[in-house]
Amino acid sequence: MGDPSSSREHPSCFGYPFSIFFIVINEFCERFSYYGMRAVLVLYFKYFLRWDDNFSTAIYHTFVALCYLTPILGALIADSWLGKFKTIVSLSIVYTVGQAVMAVSSINDLTDHNTDGTPDSIVTHVALSMTGLILIALGTGGIKPCVSAFGGDQFEDHQEKQRSRFFSIFYLAINAGSLLSTVITPILRAQQCGIHSKQQCYPLAFGVPAALMAVSLIVFMIGSGMYKKVQPQGNIMVQVCKCIGFAIKNRFRHRSKEYPKREHWLDWASEKYSKRLITQTRMVLKVLFLYIPLPMFWALFDQQGSRWTLQATTMDGNFGAIQIQPDQMQTVNPILIVIMVPVVDAVIYPLIRKCKINFTPLRKMTVGMFLAGLAFIAAALVQLQIDVSSCTDSLLLFLMYHFNFQCSGNVAALNYSQDIPPNTVHMAWQIPQYFIMTCGEVVFSVTGLEFSYSQAPSNMKSVLQAGWLLTVAVGNIIVLIVAGASKLSQQWAEYVLFAALLFAVCIIFSVMAYFYTYIDPNEIEAQLDEEEKQAKKDPDVYEKEVEAVSQM
C-alpha cells in the first residue's frame, strides 16, 4: 500500500516541486557541517589532543573510512525498512548529536596539567571525541545515499529535464558548502579562546558546523508536508548478494557430481533466481571487478586533509595582506574543481577528440590515477625543500648560539636568534601538488561515476554507487596499512612510496581496462524483455540461451 503523500498533488514553483528547495538547503548545510568539521580535524588531534602526526593521520583516515562504509547501512535501512524520509530524519538527529559532542569535547583547556605533568581530563576529551566521530560517521554516511535519491523522487516521470537540473543544483550546493566551510572554520579555529588560558578556538570551529547541521535538520523537517514519500520497496543489493551466495553454494554442492557445464558461474543460481536478475548481476560484477584497483587512488587523494595539511603547518602562510591557515589550503581543491570541470569538458576533451584520440572512460581514469601519483612526487619535492630549510635554520641557530656564547659568555644572547623564522618555505609551493591532484580527480572521479552508471542495469545504479563509495573507504584503510607498515622516518620517502604504489596499480588497471568490453545495458535489458514476452507465448523459447547475452 503506497504512502498517501505519493498520490496527492504537491506544490510547485517555476515548474519544479517546491519541496526540492528544502532538500537543496538541507544538503548545503550538511556539507558545510561535514567539511567544516573535517577541515580542522587533523589539527585538533595534533594540537588539542596532543597526538603525534602518525597517530593523528591514522585516526583521521579511520574516521573517513567509516564515513564511506556506513552508506551501505543507510541504503539498507531506507530501502528495506524506514524509507528515505524517516532514515534521513533519524540519522540526521544522530549526526547533529555527534557534531554537538565534538564541540563539547573541545571546550576544556588541555594546557592545564595535574601535578604529575599529565594532561587534565585527557581521557574524557578522547572518549567524547571518539563518540562524536562515530555518531558523525553513522549520520553522514547513512544519509549519503538517501538525500539525492529522495530529491529525485519529488519529480514526476515527465519532468526529466527538471530532474536533471535539480541534480546540477544539488551538486552545486555540495561544492558551495564544502568551499565556504573550508574557508570559514579554519578562521574560527584560529581565534583565541579558553577558560584557563588562551588557545585556538576548537569549540567554535566545531560548534558552527554543529549549528549548521541542526539548521539542516530543521529545514528538512519543515518541508515534510510537501514531500512525495515513496515507501520502501526492498533493497536490490540484498537480492544481488543472495543471488551470488546461492550461485556459489549451488556450484560447490554439485562439484563432485555429473552436471552440465554452465556458461558462467552465476548461472548456477538459475534454479532459484530469474535470468534477468542473473544477467544484471553479471553486468554489475564486471564493473565491480574493475573497482578492485581504485582504492589506491583514494588512498592518495584523501591525504589532502591529513598529511598535506600537516605539511602546511611547517610552512609560511603569509600571503601579504592575509595569513593563510594550514587547513585553509584544502580550499585549493574545490576552487580548482569549480574552474577545471567546465574547462576540461568544453576545451580539453574536444581538443583530444579533434586529434582523433580515442580517450575512453577507462583511459581517462588511468590518466587520473597517474596524475595523482605525480602530485605525490610534487609533495615529496616540497617536503625535501622543507627538510633542507629546517636543517639550515637549525644550523644557523646552533652557530649563532655558539658565536654568542663565545663572545659574551651569556646565554641570554640567544634572544637574537628568535629573529630567524622556524621555516621559510612558503605555502604557495603546495599549489602545484593540489593542481595536479585536482586534474587527476576531474578525469578520474567524474569519469568513473559516469562510466559506472553507463555500464549498469537501470535498477542497479545504487549497487554501483555503494561499490564506488566502498572504494573510498578501502583507500583510507590502505593509508593506515601502508603508513603503519612502512616505518619510514622521512615524510618525503612516504610520499614517494605512495606514488610508486599508485603507479604500479595504474599499470594493472590499464591492463584490466584493455581487456574490458563495453556493453549497452539498455540493449541487453530490451533483449531480456523480448525473451520474457516470447516465453509467455511459448515456454520452450525461454529455455533457449541467447548467444549475445550468454557470451557477454
FENZIJO-V836466 format. One record per residue. RES is the residue in one small letter. NEAR is the number of other C-alpha atoms within 10 Angstrom. D_LAST is the distance of its C-alpha to the last C-alpha in Angstrom with 2 decimals. Layout:
# FENZIJO-V836466
[[RES,NEAR,D_LAST] [RES,NEAR,D_LAST]]
This chain:
# FENZIJO-V836466
[[m,4,38.07] [g,10,37.47] [d,12,39.64] [p,11,42.56] [s,15,41.95] [s,15,38.65] [s,11,40.47] [r,10,43.58] [e,9,44.02] [h,16,43.66] [p,12,45.82] [s,12,44.41] [c,10,45.64] [f,7,44.87] [g,10,41.97] [y,18,40.46] [p,21,40.82] [f,17,43.85] [s,23,42.22] [i,25,39.84] [f,19,42.86] [f,20,43.58] [i,21,40.01] [v,25,40.14] [i,19,43.55] [n,25,42.33] [e,25,39.45] [f,23,41.85] [c,26,44.33] [e,28,41.79] [r,25,40.28] [f,30,43.86] [s,31,44.68] [y,24,41.77] [y,20,41.85] [g,27,45.65] [m,28,45.92] [r,23,43.31] [a,28,45.02] [v,25,48.20] [l,21,46.74] [v,26,46.78] [l,26,50.32] [y,22,51.39] [f,20,50.33] [k,17,52.16] [y,14,55.35] [f,20,55.89] [l,19,54.59] [r,16,55.61] [w,16,52.47] [d,11,51.75] [d,16,48.94] [n,15,46.59] [f,16,47.02] [s,23,46.80] [t,25,43.49] [a,19,42.17] [i,19,43.13] [y,22,41.84] [h,25,38.31] [t,18,38.42] [f,21,39.24] [v,21,36.47] [a,24,33.91] [l,23,35.23] [c,25,34.95] [y,24,31.18] [l,23,30.68] [t,24,32.55] [p,25,30.24] [i,22,28.09] [l,15,31.33] [g,25,32.27] [a,26,29.03] [l,22,29.48] [i,20,33.13] [a,24,32.53] [d,20,29.68] [s,17,30.96] [w,16,34.72] [l,16,36.83] [g,21,34.84] [k,27,34.52] [f,21,38.19] [k,14,39.82] [t,23,37.48] [i,27,38.37] [v,17,42.08] [s,16,42.21] [l,21,40.43] [s,26,42.30] [i,18,45.51] [v,21,44.35] [y,32,43.40] [t,27,46.84] [v,20,48.67] [g,26,46.81] [q,30,47.84] [a,22,51.39] [v,22,51.54] [m,29,50.51] [a,23,53.34] [v,19,55.82] [s,22,54.81] [s,24,56.01] [i,18,59.36] [n,19,61.66] [d,21,62.79] [l,21,61.56] [t,17,64.18] [d,14,66.72] [h,13,67.27] [n,10,69.10] [t,8,72.00] [d,7,69.81] [g,8,67.75] [t,12,64.51] [p,16,62.79] [d,17,64.03] [s,14,61.61] [i,18,58.64] [v,11,57.02] [t,10,57.24] [h,20,55.65] [v,16,52.74] [a,11,52.21] [l,18,52.27] [s,21,49.93] [m,17,47.31] [t,17,47.63] [g,24,47.22] [l,23,44.13] [i,16,42.42] [l,23,43.24] [i,29,42.03] [a,23,38.70] [l,24,38.22] [g,28,39.25] [t,26,37.46] [g,26,34.19] [g,30,34.45] [i,26,34.98] [k,20,32.51] [p,24,29.48] [c,22,31.90] [v,20,34.12] [s,17,31.75] [a,13,29.87] [f,20,33.32] [g,23,34.33] [g,18,31.38] [d,18,32.43] [q,22,35.77] [f,21,34.49] [e,13,34.08] [d,8,31.06] [h,8,32.94] [q,13,33.72] [e,12,30.48] [k,9,32.60] [q,17,34.96] [r,21,32.22] [s,12,30.74] [r,11,34.26] [f,20,34.88] [f,16,32.09] [s,12,33.62] [i,14,37.01] [f,23,35.64] [y,15,34.32] [l,16,37.57] [a,21,39.44] [i,20,37.50] [n,19,38.40] [a,19,41.96] [g,22,42.54] [s,24,41.20] [l,23,43.29] [l,17,46.51] [s,27,46.42] [t,27,45.84] [v,20,48.90] [i,16,51.12] [t,28,50.70] [p,25,51.70] [i,20,54.81] [l,19,55.58] [r,22,55.08] [a,15,57.52] [q,14,60.29] [q,12,63.08] [c,17,63.60] [g,17,64.54] [i,9,67.03] [h,11,68.95] [s,12,68.02] [k,12,66.10] [q,18,62.43] [q,20,59.21] [c,24,58.39] [y,30,55.17] [p,20,56.24] [l,21,56.14] [a,28,52.86] [f,30,51.22] [g,24,53.37] [v,22,52.30] [p,28,48.53] [a,28,49.59] [a,16,51.53] [l,22,48.64] [m,29,46.37] [a,23,49.07] [v,18,49.23] [s,25,45.46] [l,24,45.73] [i,16,48.77] [v,18,47.29] [f,24,44.14] [m,18,46.29] [i,11,48.60] [g,15,45.81] [s,14,45.03] [g,11,46.61] [m,20,44.60] [y,24,41.09] [k,25,38.56] [k,21,37.48] [v,19,34.32] [q,19,34.54] [p,17,32.01] [q,11,29.14] [g,15,27.65] [n,18,25.39] [i,19,21.62] [m,19,21.57] [v,13,23.55] [q,14,21.17] [v,20,18.17] [c,12,20.45] [k,14,21.68] [c,23,18.29] [i,21,17.44] [g,14,21.03] [f,19,21.06] [a,22,17.97] [i,16,19.71] [k,13,23.03] [n,18,21.97] [r,17,20.35] [f,12,23.57] [r,10,25.73] [h,11,24.50] [r,9,24.21] [s,8,27.49] [k,8,27.17] [e,7,25.82] [y,9,22.57] [p,6,19.75] [k,9,16.84] [r,10,13.66] [e,11,10.07] [h,13,9.77] [w,14,13.04] [l,20,12.59] [d,23,12.77] [w,23,16.39] [a,22,17.10] [s,16,16.68] [e,11,20.47] [k,10,21.34] [y,16,18.65] [s,12,17.00] [k,18,13.55] [r,16,13.45] [l,17,14.48] [i,21,12.13] [t,22,8.98] [q,19,10.91] [t,22,11.94] [r,21,8.63] [m,20,8.32] [v,22,11.94] [l,16,11.92] [k,16,9.84] [v,19,12.72] [l,16,15.34] [f,10,14.71] [l,15,15.68] [y,18,18.68] [i,14,20.23] [p,18,22.35] [l,24,23.34] [p,24,26.34] [m,28,28.33] [f,31,28.57] [w,23,30.05] [a,25,32.35] [l,25,34.05] [f,23,33.79] [d,19,35.55] [q,18,38.41] [q,20,39.85] [g,21,41.43] [s,24,42.69] [r,19,43.41] [w,21,43.80] [t,22,46.09] [l,20,48.13] [q,19,48.33] [a,25,49.77] [t,15,52.52] [t,19,53.99] [m,21,54.12] [d,20,56.53] [g,20,55.42] [n,13,58.38] [f,11,57.17] [g,7,60.68] [a,6,61.20] [i,8,58.62] [q,12,57.79] [i,19,54.06] [q,21,53.18] [p,22,50.66] [d,27,48.23] [q,22,48.51] [m,24,46.75] [q,21,43.49] [t,18,44.06] [v,17,43.21] [n,19,39.49] [p,17,39.37] [i,15,41.85] [l,15,39.74] [i,18,36.58] [v,14,38.42] [i,10,39.51] [m,18,36.46] [v,18,33.58] [p,11,35.06] [v,12,36.16] [v,15,32.75] [d,13,31.11] [a,11,33.96] [v,12,35.07] [i,13,32.96] [y,14,29.51] [p,12,31.08] [l,13,33.01] [i,12,29.95] [r,11,28.30] [k,9,31.59] [c,9,31.46] [k,9,28.21] [i,10,26.39] [n,10,22.67] [f,13,23.06] [t,12,19.53] [p,19,19.37] [l,21,18.46] [r,18,21.32] [k,19,23.60] [m,28,22.96] [t,24,23.73] [v,20,26.94] [g,26,27.81] [m,32,27.69] [f,23,29.84] [l,26,32.32] [a,31,32.73] [g,31,33.70] [l,21,36.20] [a,26,37.65] [f,28,38.51] [i,21,40.14] [a,24,42.22] [a,26,43.08] [a,22,44.20] [l,18,46.48] [v,21,48.00] [q,25,48.55] [l,16,50.33] [q,16,52.54] [i,21,53.36] [d,18,54.21] [v,14,56.45] [s,16,58.15] [s,18,58.75] [c,13,60.27] [t,13,62.47] [d,17,63.68] [s,15,64.43] [l,12,66.39] [l,14,68.36] [l,18,69.17] [f,14,70.36] [l,13,72.51] [m,16,74.01] [y,20,74.79] [h,14,76.42] [f,14,78.33] [n,19,79.57] [f,15,80.59] [q,11,82.52] [c,10,84.27] [s,10,85.21] [g,11,84.76] [n,11,83.41] [v,12,79.85] [a,11,80.12] [a,15,79.59] [l,16,75.89] [n,10,75.66] [y,12,75.44] [s,15,72.14] [q,9,70.40] [d,7,70.34] [i,12,67.45] [p,10,64.13] [p,15,61.85] [n,19,59.07] [t,16,59.14] [v,21,55.45] [h,16,54.47] [m,21,51.42] [a,15,50.52] [w,18,49.17] [q,22,46.25] [i,16,45.14] [p,14,43.27] [q,24,41.10] [y,25,40.38] [f,19,39.59] [i,20,37.11] [m,25,35.44] [t,26,35.21] [c,23,33.63] [g,26,30.99] [e,25,30.51] [v,20,30.15] [v,23,27.30] [f,26,25.63] [s,19,26.14] [v,15,25.97] [t,19,22.92] [g,21,21.16] [l,14,21.67] [e,12,20.68] [f,17,17.37] [s,21,16.67] [y,19,17.57] [s,16,15.59] [q,19,12.26] [a,25,13.29] [p,23,13.64] [s,13,17.20] [n,9,18.68] [m,18,17.49] [k,17,19.07] [s,19,21.80] [v,21,19.66] [l,22,18.62] [q,16,22.26] [a,19,23.48] [g,20,21.22] [w,20,22.53] [l,22,26.08] [l,22,25.63] [t,24,25.03] [v,25,28.42] [a,24,30.07] [v,23,28.84] [g,25,30.00] [n,28,33.47] [i,22,33.52] [i,21,32.81] [v,23,35.95] [l,20,37.96] [i,12,36.75] [v,15,37.16] [a,17,40.43] [g,13,41.81] [a,9,40.90] [s,11,41.82] [k,9,45.53] [l,12,46.07] [s,8,49.48] [q,12,48.81] [q,16,46.57] [w,21,45.68] [a,17,44.34] [e,18,42.04] [y,22,40.71] [v,19,40.04] [l,20,38.31] [f,23,35.87] [a,27,35.25] [a,16,34.63] [l,15,32.15] [l,27,30.18] [f,21,30.29] [a,15,28.88] [v,21,26.06] [c,23,25.47] [i,15,24.92] [i,13,22.41] [f,21,20.47] [s,16,20.63] [v,12,19.07] [m,14,16.17] [a,18,15.83] [y,10,16.01] [f,8,12.88] [y,13,10.85] [t,8,8.52] [y,13,9.66] [i,13,8.08] [d,12,10.47] [p,18,10.66] [n,14,13.55] [e,10,11.94] [i,19,9.32] [e,17,12.43] [a,11,14.55] [q,15,12.59] [l,17,13.03] [d,13,16.64] [e,11,17.19] [e,20,16.12] [e,17,18.51] [k,14,21.20] [q,14,20.94] [a,15,21.04] [k,11,24.30] [k,11,25.74] [d,11,24.71] [p,12,23.54] [d,10,22.47] [v,15,19.69] [y,16,18.06] [e,10,17.85] [k,10,15.75] [e,13,12.03] [v,13,10.18] [e,8,8.46] [a,9,6.22] [v,12,5.14] [s,12,5.53] [q,9,3.79] [m,14,0.00]]
